[in-house]
Amino acid sequence: MLLVVSIALVIMRDLFAVAMLTGIYSLLSACFFMLQDAVDVAFTEAAVGAGITTVLFLATMSQVGRNERKAKNKPWLALAVCTVVAALLIYASADMPRYGDPNAPVHTHVAPRYINDSPNEVGPPNMVTSVLSSYRGYDTLGETGVVFTAGVGVLLLLGPGLRRRYRKDVVDSKEGGENAE
């Protein structure tokens, strides 16, 4: 399903349909994360990917219009860079341990340390809470910073148009109010 939605995203030219498909892609990703028992990642993907990002896409679309403009040039350089990066990621993933391998470093070093040391180091009896709030605290802070930066970036991009529209509405309402008296 993720592959079908991603192909549809590339083919579509209607920006509203693209915004909805990105939300669907995020929900499918959240379902995939749930199947992998990564509930915290699934929740974040559903909230940020399907929720906030879709709203930001729709807000942006209200400023730029519904249809994609025809490209004046062919972005061959961008396609080449994406292809090289994809090839490097696939090459690098060949060095990863197999999924579910009990001898993988995460199962022999990281997980036992969290299980054995988190009650004394952090305190909460729930191990997931201690991992997310303490061991991965900076990671969570970083994710929050990324979401905040993305939101500020969209507001800055939309800002001039929103300010002009707001000023025009204020001037029109003042002129209408003075004429009414």
Secondary structure as UniProt FT lines:
FT   HELIX           2..11
FT   HELIX           15..35
FT   TURN            36..37
FT   HELIX           39..44
FT   HELIX           45..52
FT   HELIX           53..64
FT   HELIX           76..93
FT   TURN            94..95
FT   TURN            99..100
FT   TURN            102..103
FT   HELIX           106..110
FT   HELIX           111..121
FT   HELIX           127..130
FT   HELIX           131..135
FT   HELIX           137..180
//
